[in-house]
């Protein structure tokens, strides 16, 4: 039996009635397994029901019930708060829930949404200028209601203090990335292996080929580093921190990138972020400064210089509909 640990991450799950049971299991079970494999409680989980009515149990999509507390009973500070929703999340409206989510965001809590949960986050107004994803069943309706969202058709998206996931089995991949960031890739792999989840997918799948096919390498070190980079586009990690999460030295990581990909890890990371910025330029109307920040550059000028060096043109030349004020 695991023991409490004052350093454990406190994670709140806010469930909307009719939440997808598979998504719920895929986002919570890796935390249970992590505690088991660590031999101590490294994650503490708390379950709350959306809405003002007191509830002891909440029904999932398959009518299986989960024990919950009322949201008003949520006390203390949380490191993460996930919304798990099904049904009609785009039409979900609850001022109490929205206020609670906004309050958590102000206090520095990382907010996450699973399955229909990202739509609830968007309705609460906490996804401005954050990349996000949503289950394909709901994404069209959400785009119609909120056309300014940075909505991607991917398995999951981690953008600074927001984590969104399309649901189904995709939370297994997202939680692998989360556990890897907290406890390293080797431990995260042990958790994934516990569920025979041996083919961990990157955040951008399945619309793209797997990392090994895309980059032509089977190196576990290189692939783990790229996966970590993809989860830190807006808040790029220093090379020593990246190497530590992968479980090697910075020198060894650079050597592996040079041998397998012909460039340093830092150069690859910069090009990865610039590639994402080009996507945002082509697909959104965000100002250049906001795109720069969303891809980890400290200023529009710094971003424009790096962009010109990489692509030979100013960022404005890559817009489908260039607008005044975006010329750099």
C-alpha positions as CSV (number, residue, x, y, z in Angstrom):
1,X,0.0,0.0,0.0
2,X,1.3,3.4,-1.0
3,X,1.9,6.1,1.6
4,X,1.0,9.8,1.5
5,X,3.8,12.0,0.3
6,X,3.8,15.8,0.9
7,X,5.5,16.3,-2.5
8,X,2.8,14.4,-4.4
9,X,1.1,16.3,-7.2
10,X,-2.5,17.1,-6.3
11,X,-4.8,16.5,-9.3
12,X,-8.5,17.4,-9.4
13,X,-10.9,15.8,-11.8
14,X,-14.1,17.8,-12.6
15,X,-16.6,15.4,-14.1
16,X,-19.6,16.5,-16.2
17,X,-22.5,14.0,-16.1
18,X,-22.3,11.6,-19.1
19,X,-18.5,11.9,-19.2
20,X,-16.8,9.3,-21.4
21,X,-15.8,6.3,-19.2
22,X,-13.0,5.2,-21.5
23,X,-11.4,8.7,-21.5
24,X,-11.8,8.9,-17.7
25,X,-10.1,5.6,-17.2
26,X,-7.3,6.4,-19.6
27,X,-6.5,9.7,-17.8
28,X,-6.7,8.4,-14.2
29,X,-5.4,4.8,-14.4
30,X,-1.8,5.9,-15.3
31,X,-1.7,7.9,-12.1
32,X,-2.7,4.9,-10.0
33,X,-0.1,2.7,-11.8
34,X,2.5,5.4,-11.2
35,X,1.9,5.4,-7.5
36,X,2.0,1.6,-7.5
37,X,5.3,1.4,-9.4
38,X,6.9,4.2,-7.4
39,X,6.0,2.5,-4.1
40,X,4.6,5.7,-2.7
41,X,1.9,8.2,-3.5
42,X,3.4,10.6,-6.1
43,X,-0.1,11.6,-7.3
44,X,-3.2,12.4,-5.2
45,X,-6.5,12.5,-7.1
46,X,-9.7,14.2,-6.2
47,X,-13.1,13.8,-8.0
48,X,-15.7,16.5,-8.2
49,X,-19.1,16.8,-9.9
50,X,-19.9,19.8,-12.1
51,X,-23.0,21.7,-11.0
52,X,-24.4,23.2,-7.9
53,X,-26.4,20.1,-6.7
54,X,-24.8,17.9,-4.1
55,X,-23.8,14.5,-5.5
56,X,-22.2,11.3,-4.1
57,X,-22.0,9.5,-7.5
58,X,-22.0,10.6,-11.1
59,X,-23.0,8.5,-14.1
60,X,-20.6,8.1,-17.0
61,X,-21.5,7.5,-20.6
62,X,-22.0,3.8,-20.0
63,X,-24.0,4.4,-16.8
64,X,-21.1,3.2,-14.5
65,X,-20.9,5.6,-11.6
66,X,-17.9,7.3,-10.0
67,X,-17.9,8.5,-6.4
68,X,-17.6,12.3,-6.4
69,X,-17.8,15.3,-4.0
70,X,-19.6,18.5,-4.8
71,X,-17.4,21.2,-6.4
72,X,-18.1,23.5,-3.5
73,X,-16.2,21.0,-1.3
74,X,-13.0,21.4,-3.3
75,X,-10.4,22.8,-0.9
76,X,-6.7,23.4,-0.9
77,X,-4.5,24.1,-3.9
78,X,-4.3,21.8,-6.9
79,X,-1.3,21.4,-9.3
80,X,-3.6,20.2,-12.1
81,X,-7.3,20.3,-12.7
82,X,-8.8,18.2,-15.5
83,X,-12.4,18.6,-16.9
84,X,-13.7,15.3,-18.4
85,X,-17.0,15.8,-20.3
86,X,-19.2,14.1,-22.8
87,X,-22.7,14.7,-24.0
88,X,-23.0,18.3,-25.4
89,X,-19.8,20.0,-24.0
90,X,-20.0,22.8,-26.5
91,X,-23.4,23.8,-25.1
92,X,-22.3,23.4,-21.5
93,X,-22.9,26.5,-19.4
94,X,-22.4,26.7,-15.6
95,X,-21.2,29.9,-14.1
96,X,-20.0,28.2,-10.9
97,X,-17.8,25.8,-12.9
98,X,-16.5,28.6,-15.1
99,X,-15.6,30.7,-12.0
100,X,-13.9,27.8,-10.3
101,X,-11.8,27.1,-13.4
102,X,-10.8,30.8,-13.8
103,X,-9.9,30.9,-10.1
104,X,-7.7,27.8,-10.5
105,X,-6.0,29.4,-13.5
106,X,-5.3,32.6,-11.6
107,X,-3.7,30.6,-8.8
108,X,-1.3,28.9,-11.2
109,X,-3.0,25.6,-11.5
110,X,-2.5,23.8,-14.8
111,X,-5.8,23.2,-16.5
112,X,-6.7,20.2,-18.7
113,X,-9.6,19.0,-20.7
114,X,-10.3,15.5,-21.9
115,X,-12.7,14.3,-24.6
116,X,-15.4,17.1,-24.5
117,X,-13.6,18.8,-21.6
118,X,-11.6,21.2,-23.7
119,X,-14.9,22.7,-24.9
120,X,-15.8,23.5,-21.3
121,X,-12.4,25.2,-20.8
122,X,-13.0,27.3,-23.9
123,X,-16.5,28.2,-22.7
124,X,-15.0,29.3,-19.4
125,X,-12.7,31.7,-21.3
126,X,-9.4,30.1,-20.2
127,X,-8.1,29.0,-23.7
128,X,-7.3,32.4,-25.2
129,X,-4.1,32.3,-27.2
130,X,-3.5,28.6,-26.2
131,X,-3.3,25.8,-28.7
132,X,-5.8,23.1,-28.0
133,X,-7.5,20.0,-29.4
134,X,-10.9,18.4,-28.9
135,X,-12.7,15.2,-29.9
136,X,-13.6,15.4,-33.6
137,X,-17.3,15.0,-32.8
138,X,-17.4,18.4,-31.2
139,X,-14.6,20.4,-32.9
140,X,-16.8,21.7,-35.8
141,X,-19.5,23.0,-33.5
142,X,-16.9,24.7,-31.2
143,X,-15.2,26.4,-34.1
144,X,-18.5,27.8,-35.3
145,X,-19.2,29.3,-31.9
146,X,-15.7,30.5,-31.2
147,X,-13.8,30.9,-34.5
148,X,-10.8,32.5,-32.9
149,X,-9.7,29.4,-31.0
150,X,-6.3,27.7,-31.9
151,X,-7.9,24.4,-32.5
152,X,-5.8,21.5,-33.8
153,X,-6.8,18.0,-35.1
154,X,-4.4,16.1,-32.9
155,X,-4.4,13.5,-30.1
156,X,-3.4,16.0,-27.4
157,X,-1.8,19.4,-27.1
158,X,0.3,20.8,-24.2
159,X,0.7,24.5,-24.4
160,X,2.4,26.0,-21.3
161,X,-0.3,25.7,-18.5
162,X,-3.0,24.0,-20.6
163,X,-3.3,20.3,-21.5
164,X,-6.1,19.2,-23.9
165,X,-6.8,15.8,-25.2
166,X,-9.2,14.4,-27.8
167,X,-10.3,11.5,-25.6
168,X,-10.7,7.8,-26.3
169,X,-7.3,6.2,-25.6
170,X,-5.4,9.4,-26.3
171,X,-5.2,10.2,-22.6
172,X,-2.8,7.3,-22.2
173,X,-0.4,9.1,-24.5
174,X,-0.9,12.5,-22.8
175,X,-0.4,11.0,-19.3
176,X,2.8,9.3,-20.6
177,X,4.1,12.8,-21.5
178,X,3.0,14.2,-18.2
179,X,4.6,11.5,-16.1
180,X,7.8,11.7,-18.2
181,X,8.0,15.4,-17.4
182,X,7.6,14.8,-13.7
183,X,9.6,11.6,-13.3
184,X,11.6,11.0,-16.5
185,X,11.0,9.0,-19.6
186,X,12.2,5.7,-18.2
187,X,9.7,5.7,-15.4
188,X,6.9,6.9,-17.8
189,X,7.8,3.9,-20.0
190,X,7.4,1.6,-17.1
191,X,3.9,3.0,-16.5
192,X,2.9,2.6,-20.2
193,X,4.3,-0.9,-20.2
194,X,2.0,-1.7,-17.2
195,X,-0.9,-1.2,-19.6
196,X,0.8,-2.9,-22.5
197,X,0.7,0.5,-24.1
198,X,4.0,-0.1,-25.9
199,X,3.4,2.2,-28.9
200,X,3.2,5.6,-27.3
201,X,2.0,8.2,-29.8
202,X,3.3,11.7,-30.1
203,X,1.1,14.7,-29.4
204,X,0.6,15.3,-33.1
205,X,-0.6,11.8,-34.1
206,X,-2.4,10.1,-35.7
207,X,-2.7,12.6,-38.5
208,X,1.1,12.3,-39.1
209,X,3.4,9.4,-39.3
210,X,5.0,8.2,-36.2
211,X,8.2,9.9,-35.0
212,X,10.5,7.1,-36.1
213,X,9.1,7.2,-39.6
214,X,9.1,11.0,-39.8
215,X,12.7,11.4,-38.7
216,X,14.2,8.2,-39.8
217,X,15.6,7.1,-36.4
218,X,14.9,4.4,-34.0
219,X,17.0,5.9,-31.2
220,X,15.0,5.8,-28.0
221,X,17.0,8.8,-26.7
222,X,16.3,10.9,-29.8
223,X,12.7,10.0,-30.0
224,X,12.1,10.6,-26.3
225,X,13.8,14.0,-26.7
226,X,11.6,15.0,-29.7
227,X,8.5,13.9,-27.9
228,X,9.4,16.1,-24.9
229,X,10.2,19.0,-27.3
230,X,6.8,18.7,-28.9
231,X,5.2,19.1,-25.4
232,X,7.3,22.2,-24.7
233,X,6.8,24.4,-27.8
234,X,5.7,27.6,-26.0
235,X,8.0,27.1,-23.0
236,X,11.2,25.6,-24.5
237,X,13.4,23.7,-22.1
238,X,17.1,24.4,-21.6
239,X,19.2,21.6,-23.0
240,X,20.4,20.4,-19.6
241,X,16.7,20.0,-18.4
242,X,15.7,18.3,-21.7
243,X,18.6,15.9,-21.3
244,X,17.8,15.2,-17.7
245,X,14.2,14.3,-18.5
246,X,15.4,11.9,-21.2
247,X,17.9,10.4,-18.8
248,X,21.2,11.3,-20.5
249,X,23.8,14.0,-20.4
250,X,23.5,17.1,-22.6
251,X,26.7,16.2,-24.4
252,X,25.4,12.7,-25.1
253,X,22.0,14.1,-26.3
254,X,23.8,16.4,-28.8
255,X,26.0,13.6,-30.0
256,X,23.0,11.4,-30.7
257,X,21.2,14.1,-32.6
258,X,24.3,14.8,-34.6
259,X,24.7,11.2,-35.5
260,X,21.1,10.4,-36.3
261,X,19.7,13.8,-37.6
262,X,22.8,15.7,-38.6
263,X,22.2,18.7,-36.3
264,X,22.4,19.6,-32.6
265,X,19.5,19.0,-30.3
266,X,19.2,22.8,-29.9
267,X,19.1,23.5,-33.6
268,X,16.4,20.8,-34.1
269,X,14.3,22.2,-31.2
270,X,14.5,25.7,-32.7
271,X,13.4,24.4,-36.2
272,X,10.6,22.5,-34.6
273,X,9.3,25.6,-32.9
274,X,9.7,27.7,-36.1
275,X,7.8,25.0,-38.0
276,X,4.9,25.3,-35.6
277,X,5.0,29.1,-35.9
278,X,4.7,28.8,-39.7
279,X,1.6,26.7,-39.2
280,X,0.0,29.3,-36.9
281,X,0.8,32.1,-39.5
282,X,-0.9,30.1,-42.2
283,X,-3.9,28.9,-40.2
284,X,-4.7,31.8,-37.8
285,X,-5.0,35.6,-37.7
286,X,-3.0,35.9,-34.5
287,X,-0.6,38.9,-34.4
288,X,3.0,38.0,-34.9
289,X,3.9,38.8,-31.3
290,X,1.3,36.3,-30.0
291,X,2.6,33.6,-32.4
292,X,6.1,34.4,-31.2
293,X,5.1,33.9,-27.6
294,X,3.1,30.7,-28.4
295,X,6.2,29.2,-30.0
296,X,8.7,30.2,-27.3
297,X,10.3,33.4,-28.6
298,X,10.8,36.3,-26.2
299,X,9.9,39.0,-28.7
300,X,8.5,39.6,-32.2
301,X,11.9,40.9,-33.3
302,X,13.8,37.8,-32.1
303,X,11.2,35.6,-33.7
304,X,11.3,37.4,-37.0
305,X,15.1,37.2,-37.1
306,X,15.1,33.4,-36.4
307,X,12.2,32.9,-38.9
308,X,14.0,34.8,-41.7
309,X,17.2,32.8,-41.0
310,X,15.3,29.5,-41.3
311,X,12.9,30.2,-44.1
312,X,14.5,33.1,-46.0
313,X,11.4,35.3,-45.7
314,X,9.6,37.5,-43.2
315,X,6.8,35.9,-41.2
316,X,4.3,38.1,-42.9
317,X,5.0,36.4,-46.3
318,X,3.7,33.1,-44.9
319,X,0.2,34.4,-44.0
320,X,-2.7,33.4,-46.3
321,X,-4.2,36.9,-45.7
322,X,-1.5,39.3,-44.6
323,X,-2.7,42.1,-42.4
324,X,-1.3,45.6,-41.7
325,X,0.8,45.6,-38.5
326,X,2.3,42.2,-39.1
327,X,5.2,43.2,-41.3
328,X,8.5,42.2,-39.9
